[in-house]
């Protein structure tokens, strides 16, 4: 049983993977679109709030050692409520990852495979995650443990290598469209920390539950740093990213990297490692969704679910008629799903559960 548990570093990398995938695709573009020159200040602001929220979630979980949000939902409202919450999280994981797969596949099609049907690109990813999920979950996590640090280093490298292209004056006016837009409307950018959703399911999976606080704070803190690096790279390089519909803005930044005559056009190398980490991301999401489904239905094995969930991801990813529809979901719907499901619903369940636990303790004392 201990072999199937997740180590501390693996857990941190798991949470980071979720955010890094959104960062590679369109997250920096969306933040720049809404905040413009205030993006840097806004990310520091919402980043501090996200770290506080992560710490709050850790404190709320302390009274329920070894339980995840599904177990706690059953404590709060019984099996019916547990099934409702579990279903909500499954839908959230599968739909968001499927449409993200569509966007990433569209990016690959536009950049390298303009004559290829988008269905075949999506199918390659689905086949890869079905194969990966037939292996032990730790195999995926260990692969991710190798690939993600390379991706993180690539983002740092992207920032450093492009410093000569930076125009620092683009950070002005430092509050962009004003205080209200930066600090009130800008709270919408809390959706950037969608990886917090996976923190709700980590406690029973950890090898060292005592390090849960470390996992929560380091994963979200590192997320803040990498979001700031990514957005700063684009902010200082491109004045037009506030309004552009560039699919993968970070990929565009890789085209400017040059080190003499021997190291040019490095974007293919960046894209390769991004493809690998995206496959890891899909495998992780699918595994969590299957774990929830197994917990709701009490089935003995997840193997029959692998192909079913793979087909479900494929169907949802192939459903939008064009890229504009899937991009509209990511820009206009996904942020509100994160805020409602991850922050409002998840934290509300934990708060109610803690109040009920406290009430039970008082009744026992009396």
MARROLUM-384319 format. One line per 5 residues: number of its first residue (from 1); for each residue x, y, z of N, C-alpha, C. Coordinates in steps of 0.05 Angstrom, whole numbers, m for minus. Layout:
N
NUM> X:Y:Z:X:Y:Z:X:Y:Z; ...
END
This chain:
366
1> 17:m24:0:0:0:0:17:25:0; 39:24:15:57:47:17:69:54:m10; 73:33:m28:85:38:m54:67:55:m71; 41:54:m67:23:69:m84:19:98:m74; 31:105:m52:29:132:m41:47:151:m56
6> 41:177:m54:56:198:m68:75:211:m49; 100:215:m59:120:228:m43:116:258:m43; 130:272:m25:126:301:m22:133:316:m48; 156:311:m59:165:324:m84:146:318:m107; 137:293:m109:119:285:m130:93:300:m128
11> 83:304:m103:58:318:m99:61:348:m107; 83:360:m100:88:388:m107:88:391:m138; 103:373:m151:105:374:m180:77:369:m193; 61:352:m181:35:346:m192:18:371:m193; 17:386:m171:1:411:m170:13:431:m190
16> 39:433:m192:52:452:m210:45:446:m239; 43:420:m246:37:412:m273:12:424:m283; m9:425:m266:m35:435:m274:m33:464:m283; m19:480:m268:m17:509:m274:2:514:m297; 24:498:m298:44:502:m320:31:497:m347
21> 13:478:m349:0:472:m375:m16:497:m384; m31:508:m365:m47:532:m372:m28:556:m379; m5:557:m366:14:578:m371:26:576:m399; 32:551:m407:43:546:m434:23:555:m455; m3:549:m450:m23:555:m471:m31:585:m471
26> m49:592:m454:m61:619:m458:m64:636:m432; m56:624:m410:m59:639:m385:m46:667:m384; m20:669:m392:m7:695:m393:m22:715:m411; m31:705:m434:m46:722:m453:m72:733:m440; m86:716:m425:m111:724:m413:m106:744:m391
31> m85:740:m375:m78:759:m354:m70:786:m365; m54:786:m386:m45:811:m399:m69:825:m412; m87:809:m423:m111:821:m436:m128:837:m416; m131:826:m392:m148:839:m372:m133:860:m355; m107:856:m351:m92:874:m333:m72:892:m346
36> m64:885:m370:m44:901:m386:m19:906:m369; m11:931:m366:14:937:m352:13:932:m322; m11:927:m311:m14:922:m283:m12:892:m277; m6:875:m297:m5:846:m294:14:838:m272; 37:851:m271:58:844:m252:48:848:m223
41> 37:872:m218:26:878:m191:2:860:m185; m15:855:m204:m39:839:m200:m31:810:m192; m11:799:m205:m3:772:m199:9:769:m171; 24:789:m162:35:789:m135:11:790:m115; m8:807:m121:m32:810:m104:m48:784:m102
46> m56:773:m125:m73:748:m124:m56:724:m115; m29:726:m120:m12:704:m111:m11:703:m80; m10:725:m67:m10:726:m38:m36:715:m27; m58:723:m41:m85:713:m33:m86:682:m36; m75:672:m58:m76:643:m64:m60:628:m43
51> m37:639:m35:m21:626:m14:m36:625:13; m50:647:19:m66:648:44:m88:627:42; m101:625:19:m123:605:15:m112:577:18; m88:571:7:m76:545:9:m71:538:38; m61:558:53:m56:554:82:m83:549:97
56> m104:563:89:m130:560:101:m140:531:96; m137:522:72:m146:495:65:m131:474:81; m105:478:85:m89:460:101:m99:460:130; m105:483:141:m115:484:169:m143:470:171; m159:473:151:m186:461:152:m184:431:149
61> m163:421:136:m160:392:133:m148:379:158; m137:394:176:m123:383:199:m142:366:217; m167:374:218:m186:359:234:m196:333:221; m187:329:196:m196:305:181:m172:291:169; m154:280:185:m130:267:175:m137:243:157
66> m123:242:135:m126:219:117:m151:219:100; m167:241:101:m192:243:85:m188:263:63; m203:259:41:m203:279:20:m230:293:19; m235:311:0:m259:327:m1:m284:310:m5; m281:287:m18:m304:269:m22:m312:256:4
71> m293:247:19:m299:235:46:m312:256:64; m301:280:63:m312:301:80:m340:309:72; m345:308:45:m372:314:35:m392:294:46; m384:269:48:m402:248:60:m407:254:89; m387:264:104:m390:271:132:m410:294:134
76> m409:313:115:m426:337:117:m455:330:109; m459:316:87:m486:313:76:m494:285:68; m479:265:76:m486:237:70:m478:229:42; m487:205:34:m478:194:8:m488:209:m16; m513:220:m14:m524:235:m36:m507:260:m42
81> m500:275:m21:m484:299:m24:m456:291:m34; m445:269:m23:m419:259:m32:m419:253:m62; m440:240:m72:m442:234:m100:m445:259:m118; m459:279:m108:m462:304:m122:m435:319:m125; m421:321:m102:m395:335:m103:m375:319:m120
86> m374:293:m117:m356:277:m133:m362:280:m163; m387:280:m170:m395:284:m199:m386:311:m209; m390:332:m192:m382:359:m200:m352:360:m206; m336:348:m189:m307:348:m193:m298:332:m217; m311:309:m222:m305:293:m245:m311:309:m271
91> m334:321:m272:m341:337:m295:m322:360:m299; m314:373:m277:m295:396:m279:m268:386:m289; m258:364:m279:m232:354:m288:m232:346:m317; m253:331:m325:m254:320:m352:m259:341:m373; m279:358:m368:m286:379:m388:m264:399:m391
96> m252:409:m369:m231:429:m371:m206:418:m385; m199:393:m379:m175:381:m391:m180:374:m420; m205:366:m427:m211:359:m455:m210:384:m473; m221:406:m464:m221:430:m480:m193:442:m481; m177:438:m460:m149:447:m461:m134:430:m481
101> m140:404:m482:m128:386:m502:m135:396:m530; m160:405:m534:m168:415:m561:m151:440:m568; m148:458:m549:m132:482:m554:m103:476:m560; m91:457:m545:m63:450:m549:m60:436:m576; m79:419:m583:m77:405:m609:m80:425:m632
106> m97:445:m628:m100:465:m649:m74:481:m653; m60:486:m630:m34:499:m631:m14:483:m648; m13:457:m642:5:439:m656:m1:438:m686; m27:438:m692:m36:437:m720:m28:462:m735; m32:485:m722:m25:511:m735:5:514:m739
111> 21:505:m719:50:509:m719:64:489:m738; 56:463:m736:72:443:m750:55:425:m769; 29:422:m764:14:402:m780:m11:415:m792; m8:435:m809:m31:450:m820:m49:432:m837; m38:411:m849:m54:394:m867:m66:370:m853
116> m60:367:m827:m69:344:m812:m96:349:m799; m114:330:m800:m140:332:m786:m136:333:m756; m149:352:m743:m145:356:m714:m153:331:m698; m171:314:m709:m179:290:m695:m155:271:m690; m137:269:m709:m114:251:m707:m95:261:m685
121> m91:287:m683:m73:297:m663:m85:292:m635; m111:297:m632:m125:292:m606:m123:262:m599; m127:245:m620:m127:216:m616:m100:206:m606; m78:218:m615:m51:210:m606:m48:214:m576; m58:237:m567:m56:243:m538:m74:224:m522
126> m98:218:m532:m116:200:m517:m104:172:m515; m92:162:m537:m80:136:m537:m57:135:m516; m42:157:m516:m19:158:m497:m28:158:m468; m50:172:m461:m59:172:m433:m72:145:m426; m85:132:m445:m97:106:m440:m75:86:m434
131> m53:88:m449:m30:70:m444:m17:76:m417; m13:102:m411:0:110:m386:m17:102:m362; m43:104:m364:m60:97:m341:m63:67:m336; m53:51:m354:m52:22:m350:m28:15:m332; m9:34:m330:14:30:m313:7:39:m285
136> 25:35:m266:21:45:m239:21:75:m239; 5:87:m222:3:117:m221:30:129:m215; 46:115:m199:73:126:m192:91:128:m216; 86:111:m237:102:113:m261:97:139:m275; 72:148:m276:66:174:m287:78:197:m271
141> 76:194:m244:87:215:m227:117:217:m229; 130:194:m231:160:194:m234:169:205:m260; 153:199:m281:159:211:m307:155:242:m306; 134:250:m293:129:278:m289:151:291:m273; 162:276:m254:183:286:m237:209:292:m253
146> 212:278:m275:235:282:m293:229:305:m312; 205:305:m324:199:324:m345:193:352:m335; 177:354:m313:169:381:m304:192:399:m296; 213:389:m282:235:407:m276:248:419:m301; 248:403:m323:259:413:m348:241:435:m359
151> 215:431:m356:196:452:m365:200:477:m349; 202:474:m323:206:497:m305:232:512:m312; 253:497:m317:279:509:m325:276:523:m352; 259:512:m370:255:524:m396:242:551:m394; 224:554:m375:211:580:m371:230:601:m359
156> 247:591:m340:268:609:m330:288:617:m352; 295:597:m368:314:602:m391:301:621:m411; 275:618:m416:261:636:m434:262:665:m424; 259:669:m398:260:696:m386:288:707:m389; 309:692:m381:336:702:m381:346:707:m410
161> 340:688:m428:351:690:m455:339:713:m471; 316:723:m462:303:745:m477:306:772:m463; 322:773:m442:326:798:m427:334:821:m446; 351:815:m465:360:836:m483:338:847:m501; 315:832:m502:292:842:m518:273:858:m501
166> 277:859:m475:258:872:m456:258:902:m459; 234:913:m456:230:942:m454:217:947:m427; 232:953:m406:221:956:m379:199:977:m377; 199:997:m394:179:1018:m393:151:1008:m397; 148:984:m408:121:973:m413:106:967:m388
171> 120:967:m365:106:962:m339:90:987:m331; 94:1009:m344:79:1034:m337:56:1038:m357; 33:1049:m346:28:1056:m318:26:1031:m301; 38:1032:m278:41:1008:m261:14:996:m252; m7:1013:m250:m33:1004:m242:m52:1000:m266
176> m41:1000:m290:m57:994:m314:m81:1011:m317; m104:999:m316:m130:1013:m320:m141:1024:m293; m125:1023:m272:m134:1035:m247:m135:1015:m224; m138:1026:m200:m138:1010:m176:m161:990:m175; m185:998:m183:m208:981:m183:m204:956:m201
181> m194:961:m225:m190:939:m244:m168:920:m234; m147:931:m222:m125:915:m213:m131:899:m188; m144:911:m169:m147:897:m143:m175:886:m138; m195:894:m153:m222:884:m149:m230:865:m172; m231:877:m196:m237:860:m220:m215:839:m224
186> m191:847:m216:m167:829:m219:m168:804:m202; m186:803:m183:m189:779:m166:m197:755:m183; m208:761:m207:m216:740:m225:m192:722:m233; m168:734:m231:m143:719:m238:m136:698:m217; m151:696:m195:m147:674:m176:m152:647:m191
191> m167:649:m213:m171:625:m229:m146:613:m240; m124:629:m240:m98:619:m249:m88:597:m231; m98:595:m207:m89:575:m188:m108:551:m186; m117:542:m209:m135:519:m210:m123:494:m199; m96:493:m197:m83:469:m186:m90:464:m157
196> m102:484:m143:m111:480:m116:m132:458:m114; m147:454:m136:m167:433:m136:m156:406:m129; m131:401:m137:m119:375:m133:m109:372:m104; m106:394:m90:m98:393:m62:m120:380:m45; m145:383:m54:m168:371:m40:m167:341:m39
201> m152:329:m58:m152:299:m61:m125:287:m52; m106:303:m44:m80:293:m37:m77:279:m10; m90:289:11:m85:278:38:m84:248:40; m103:233:30:m101:203:33:m80:190:15; m69:205:m4:m49:194:m22:m20:198:m14
206> m16:214:7:11:222:14:26:201:30; 52:198:24:68:180:40:74:192:67; 77:219:67:83:233:92:62:255:97; 39:248:108:18:267:112:27:292:129; 47:288:146:56:310:163:68:333:147
211> 76:327:122:88:347:105:67:361:86; 42:357:93:20:369:77:22:399:75; 28:412:97:31:441:97:53:450:78; 75:436:79:98:442:61:89:439:32; 75:418:26:66:413:m2:47:435:m11
216> 28:442:6:8:463:m1:22:490:m7; 39:498:11:51:525:9:72:527:m13; 89:506:m15:110:507:m35:98:506:m63; 79:488:m68:67:485:m94:54:511:m104; 39:524:m86:25:549:m94:45:572:m95
221> 64:573:m77:85:594:m78:101:593:m103; 109:569:m111:125:565:m136:108:573:m160; 82:566:m159:64:574:m181:64:604:m185; 63:619:m163:63:648:m164:89:658:m179; 111:647:m171:137:655:m183:137:650:m213
226> 128:627:m221:129:620:m250:108:635:m266; 86:641:m255:66:658:m269:78:686:m273; 91:697:m253:103:724:m255:125:724:m276; 142:703:m277:163:701:m297:151:700:m325; 130:683:m329:119:680:m355:105:706:m365
231> 89:718:m348:75:742:m355:95:765:m360; 116:766:m343:136:788:m346:151:785:m372; 157:760:m380:170:756:m406:154:768:m429; 128:763:m429:111:773:m451:106:803:m448; 103:812:m423:97:841:m419:120:858:m428
236> 145:850:m422:168:866:m429:176:863:m458; 167:841:m471:175:837:m499:155:847:m519; 129:843:m514:109:849:m534:88:868:m524; 86:891:m537:66:910:m529:38:901:m540; 38:884:m560:13:877:m573:m1:853:m560
241> 11:841:m539:m2:817:m528:m27:823:m512; m32:849:m507:m56:856:m492:m81:851:m509; m78:851:m536:m102:848:m553:m99:825:m572; m76:813:m575:m72:792:m595:m87:766:m588; m93:750:m608:m105:724:m604:m84:702:m609
246> m59:708:m605:m38:688:m607:m44:664:m590; m44:640:m602:m53:616:m588:m33:609:m566; m8:608:m572:12:601:m552:33:623:m550; 27:644:m534:45:667:m534:73:661:m524; 76:642:m506:103:635:m497:119:622:m519
251> 106:607:m537:120:596:m560:130:618:m578; 115:639:m581:124:661:m597:149:674:m586; 151:675:m559:175:686:m546:200:669:m551; 196:643:m555:219:625:m559:233:631:m586; 219:643:m604:230:648:m631:252:670:m631
256> 253:685:m609:272:707:m607:299:699:m594; 300:674:m585:325:665:m572:346:658:m592; 369:671:m589:392:665:m606:418:666:m589; 435:646:m594:462:646:m581:482:641:m604; 490:662:m617:509:659:m639:496:645:m663
261> 513:634:m680:503:620:m705:495:591:m701; 503:580:m678:499:551:m673:473:545:m658; 463:564:m642:439:559:m626:418:579:m634; 402:572:m654:380:588:m663:356:570:m668; 332:583:m669:307:568:m674:304:545:m654
266> 304:552:m628:302:532:m607:273:525:m601; 254:537:m615:226:533:m608:217:504:m610; 229:488:m628:221:460:m631:228:444:m606; 250:450:m593:258:437:m569:239:444:m546; 231:469:m544:212:477:m524:185:463:m528
271> 176:461:m553:151:449:m559:151:419:m553; 173:406:m557:176:377:m551:172:372:m521; 185:387:m504:182:382:m475:155:391:m465; 143:410:m479:115:418:m471:95:396:m478; 100:383:m501:82:361:m509:84:338:m488
276> 108:332:m479:112:311:m460:98:317:m433; 101:342:m424:89:349:m398:58:350:m401; 49:357:m425:20:358:m430:8:329:m428; 23:310:m439:14:282:m437:13:273:m408; 33:281:m392:33:275:m363:9:288:m349
281> 3:313:m357:m20:327:m345:m46:312:m350; m50:304:m375:m75:290:m382:m77:264:m366; m55:250:m364:m55:224:m349:m62:229:m320; m51:250:m308:m57:256:m280:m86:263:m276; m97:280:m293:m125:288:m291:m143:264:m294
286> m137:247:m314:m154:223:m318:m153:205:m294; m129:202:m282:m125:184:m259:m142:195:m235; m141:221:m230:m156:232:m208:m186:229:m212; m195:233:m237:m224:230:m243:m233:201:m239; m216:182:m247:m222:153:m243:m222:146:m213
291> m204:158:m198:m203:153:m169:m229:162:m155; m239:186:m164:m264:196:m153:m287:177:m160; m288:170:m185:m310:152:m195:m309:125:m180; m285:115:m175:m283:90:m161:m293:93:m132; m287:116:m120:m296:121:m93:m326:124:m91
296> m338:135:m112:m367:139:m112:m382:113:m117; m371:95:m133:m385:70:m141:m375:45:m127; m352:48:m112:m341:25:m98:m333:2:m116; m326:7:m141:m317:m14:m158:m289:m24:m150; m282:m49:m156:m257:m60:m147:m233:m51:m163
301> m236:m47:m189:m214:m40:m206:m220:m17:m224; m200:m2:m231:m204:21:m249:m199:14:m278; m189:m10:m284:m181:m16:m311:m203:m13:m332; m228:m21:m326:m250:m17:m345:m255:12:m351; m248:30:m332:m254:58:m335:m234:73:m353
306> m210:61:m357:m189:75:m372:m198:82:m400; m208:63:m415:m217:68:m442:m242:85:m443; m260:82:m423:m284:98:m422:m278:127:m418; m260:133:m399:m253:161:m394:m236:172:m417; m220:155:m430:m205:164:m453:m223:172:m476
311> m244:155:m481:m263:162:m502:m279:187:m495; m285:190:m469:m299:214:m461:m283:239:m466; m257:238:m459:m240:261:m464:m238:267:m494; m235:245:m510:m234:248:m539:m259:261:m550; m283:252:m541:m308:262:m551:m312:292:m545
316> m305:299:m520:m308:327:m512:m289:345:m527; m264:336:m530:m243:351:m544:m250:355:m573; m263:334:m586:m270:336:m614:m296:350:m619; m312:355:m598:m339:365:m601:m340:394:m612; m324:413:m602:m326:441:m612:m322:442:m642
321> m338:458:m656:m336:460:m685:m310:474:m693; m300:492:m677:m276:506:m684:m261:515:m659; m237:526:m663:m220:534:m641:m233:556:m624; m248:574:m637:m260:597:m623:m278:588:m601; m292:566:m605:m311:556:m584:m295:546:m560
326> m275:530:m564:m259:520:m541:m244:542:m527; m234:562:m543:m220:584:m530:m240:601:m514; m264:604:m523:m284:619:m509:m290:606:m481; m291:579:m481:m294:565:m455:m271:572:m436; m247:570:m447:m223:574:m430:m222:603:m419
331> m231:622:m436:m229:650:m428:m252:659:m411; m277:651:m420:m301:663:m408:m315:644:m388; m310:618:m389:m324:600:m371:m306:587:m350; m283:578:m359:m264:564:m341:m257:580:m315; m251:606:m317:m244:621:m293:m266:621:m272
336> m291:622:m281:m313:623:m262:m318:595:m250; m313:574:m266:m314:547:m255:m294:543:m233; m270:552:m237:m249:549:m217:m257:564:m192; m266:589:m194:m273:605:m171:m296:592:m156; m316:582:m171:m339:570:m157:m333:543:m145
341> m321:525:m161:m317:497:m152:m293:496:m133; m270:507:m141:m246:504:m125:m246:521:m100; m254:546:m103:m252:564:m80:m278:565:m63; m300:571:m76:m325:574:m60:m336:548:m50; m340:529:m69:m352:503:m61:m334:487:m43
346> m309:483:m51:m290:467:m36:m286:477:m8; m280:504:m5:m275:515:21:m300:515:38; m323:520:26:m349:520:41:m354:493:54; m348:471:39:m352:444:49:m333:440:73; m308:448:71:m289:445:92:m296:461:117
351> m306:486:113:m314:503:136:m338:490:150; m358:481:135:m382:469:147:m374:444:162; m356:428:150:m348:403:163:m334:409:189; m317:429:190:m303:437:215:m322:447:236; m342:462:228:m363:471:247:m378:448:259
356> m385:428:241:m400:405:251:m382:388:269; m357:386:263:m338:371:280:m335:384:308; m334:410:307:m331:425:333:m357:422:349; m380:422:336:m405:419:350:m407:391:362; m398:371:347:m398:343:358:m380:341:382
361> m357:354:381:m338:353:403:m350:365:428; m364:388:425:m377:401:448:m399:384:460; m414:370:442:m436:353:452:m424:329:468; m402:318:459:m389:296:473:m378:305:500; m368:329:502:m358:340:527:m380:344:547
366> m403:352:537:m426:357:555:m440:331:563
END
